[in-house]
Amino acid sequence: MAKAGPETVAIVGLNALARDLKRLPDSDTLLKALRESARTAAQPVAAAVQAAIPHVSGNLAGSVRVYATRTGATIREGNKTDVLYAGPADFGGWPPRRSTSYPFQPEGRWLYPTAKRADLSDVALRAYTAAIQKAVDEFNWTNEGGAESVHD
């Protein structure tokens, strides 16, 4: 009795999927969508931080900004021109030459405590997940449709 040769199994659509996955990092549309997803997820947190900051002049709260990349987002407060005091106001202290009525707080007063609130984390996670799913759904996949449109 002759030995049977090795069985060959082919997955229809695997080559097309591999090509699409290689295109993902080069897709400007998808990268922009991921960046906007991160921004969308961080906006509610930034708004909560702005609301938590005491509004003496409004400059500190007005300096809260969201900076987004394709891999996430950062919320920052202060700037290098007219809100230099953001760090000392939030975390306390100035360099030794200056004084402040705020004692040092390692976790800060507004930005970090607000950002780590569980309710805001859940909102951010849901927003990020929904936005990423929308971006992936809108990507121009090679094999879309039913089984009849799948190729190589």
C-alpha positions as CSV (number, residue, x, y, z in Angstrom):
1,M,0.0,0.0,0.0
2,A,1.4,3.4,-1.0
3,K,1.8,6.1,1.5
4,A,-0.5,9.1,1.0
5,G,1.1,12.4,0.5
6,P,0.7,15.3,3.0
7,E,-2.7,16.9,3.1
8,T,-2.9,20.5,2.0
9,V,-5.2,22.9,3.8
10,A,-5.9,26.4,2.3
11,I,-7.7,29.2,4.0
12,V,-9.5,31.2,1.4
13,G,-9.0,34.9,2.0
14,L,-5.8,34.6,4.1
15,N,-3.5,36.2,1.5
16,A,-5.9,39.1,1.0
17,L,-6.1,39.6,4.8
18,A,-2.3,39.5,5.1
19,R,-2.0,42.2,2.3
20,D,-4.6,44.4,4.1
21,L,-2.9,44.1,7.4
22,K,0.4,45.2,5.8
23,R,-1.4,48.3,4.4
24,L,-2.9,49.3,7.8
25,P,0.2,51.2,9.0
26,D,0.4,53.1,5.7
27,S,-3.2,54.2,5.7
28,D,-3.4,57.9,6.4
29,T,-7.1,57.7,6.8
30,L,-6.9,55.0,9.4
31,L,-4.0,56.7,11.3
32,K,-6.0,60.0,11.4
33,A,-9.0,58.0,12.6
34,L,-7.0,56.4,15.4
35,R,-5.6,59.8,16.4
36,E,-9.1,61.3,16.5
37,S,-10.3,58.2,18.5
38,A,-7.7,59.0,21.1
39,R,-8.8,62.7,21.2
40,T,-12.5,61.8,21.4
41,A,-11.7,59.4,24.4
42,A,-9.7,62.0,26.2
43,Q,-12.1,65.0,25.8
44,P,-14.5,64.1,28.6
45,V,-11.5,63.7,31.0
46,A,-10.1,67.1,29.9
47,A,-13.5,68.7,30.4
48,A,-13.7,67.2,33.9
49,V,-10.2,68.5,34.7
50,Q,-11.1,72.0,33.5
51,A,-14.2,71.9,35.8
52,A,-12.1,70.7,38.8
53,I,-9.6,73.5,38.6
54,P,-10.5,76.6,40.6
55,H,-11.4,79.5,38.3
56,V,-9.5,82.5,39.7
57,S,-8.7,84.0,36.3
58,G,-9.7,81.0,34.2
59,N,-6.2,80.9,32.6
60,L,-5.2,77.6,34.2
61,A,-8.4,75.8,33.3
62,G,-8.3,77.3,29.8
63,S,-4.8,75.9,29.3
64,V,-5.9,72.3,29.6
65,R,-5.4,70.6,26.2
66,V,-5.6,67.2,24.6
67,Y,-2.7,66.0,22.5
68,A,-3.5,62.9,20.5
69,T,-1.4,60.4,18.5
70,R,-2.4,57.1,16.8
71,T,-1.5,55.2,20.0
72,G,-3.2,57.3,22.6
73,A,-3.7,60.8,24.0
74,T,-2.2,63.1,26.6
75,I,-3.9,65.8,28.7
76,R,-1.7,68.7,29.6
77,E,-2.2,71.8,31.6
78,G,-0.2,75.1,31.4
79,N,2.0,76.5,28.7
80,K,5.4,78.2,28.4
81,T,4.0,81.8,28.0
82,D,1.3,82.9,30.4
83,V,0.5,79.8,32.5
84,L,3.9,78.8,33.8
85,Y,2.4,78.1,37.2
86,A,0.4,75.0,36.2
87,G,2.8,72.5,37.7
88,P,3.3,74.3,41.0
89,A,-0.4,75.1,41.4
90,D,-1.5,71.5,40.7
91,F,1.3,69.6,42.5
92,G,2.5,72.3,44.9
93,G,5.8,74.1,45.5
94,W,8.1,76.2,43.4
95,P,11.8,76.1,43.0
96,P,13.5,77.2,46.3
97,R,13.7,80.9,45.3
98,R,9.9,81.2,45.2
99,S,7.2,80.5,47.8
100,T,3.8,79.1,47.5
101,S,0.9,78.4,49.8
102,Y,0.4,75.0,48.2
103,P,2.2,72.2,49.9
104,F,3.6,69.4,47.6
105,Q,1.1,66.7,46.6
106,P,2.7,63.8,44.7
107,E,-0.6,62.9,42.9
108,G,-1.6,66.5,42.3
109,R,-4.8,68.3,43.0
110,W,-6.8,68.2,39.7
111,L,-5.3,66.6,36.6
112,Y,-4.2,63.1,37.8
113,P,-6.9,62.6,40.5
114,T,-9.6,63.6,38.0
115,A,-8.1,61.5,35.2
116,K,-8.0,58.3,37.3
117,R,-11.7,58.5,38.4
118,A,-13.3,55.2,37.5
119,D,-16.4,56.7,35.9
120,L,-14.2,58.8,33.5
121,S,-12.0,55.8,32.7
122,D,-15.1,53.9,31.7
123,V,-16.4,56.8,29.5
124,A,-12.9,57.1,27.9
125,L,-12.6,53.4,27.3
126,R,-16.1,53.1,25.7
127,A,-15.5,56.2,23.5
128,Y,-12.1,54.9,22.4
129,T,-13.4,51.4,21.6
130,A,-16.3,52.8,19.6
131,A,-14.2,55.2,17.6
132,I,-11.6,52.5,16.8
133,Q,-14.3,50.1,15.8
134,K,-15.7,52.7,13.5
135,A,-12.3,53.4,12.0
136,V,-11.7,49.7,11.3
137,D,-15.2,49.3,9.9
138,E,-14.5,52.2,7.5
139,F,-11.2,50.8,6.3
140,N,-11.2,49.7,2.7
141,W,-10.8,45.9,3.2
142,T,-10.1,43.8,0.2
143,N,-12.5,41.0,1.1
144,E,-15.7,42.6,2.2
145,G,-19.1,41.2,1.9
146,G,-20.3,37.6,2.1
147,A,-18.5,34.3,1.4
148,E,-19.2,34.8,-2.4
149,S,-16.8,37.8,-2.6
150,V,-13.9,36.2,-0.8
151,H,-10.8,35.6,-2.9
152,D,-7.2,34.3,-2.6
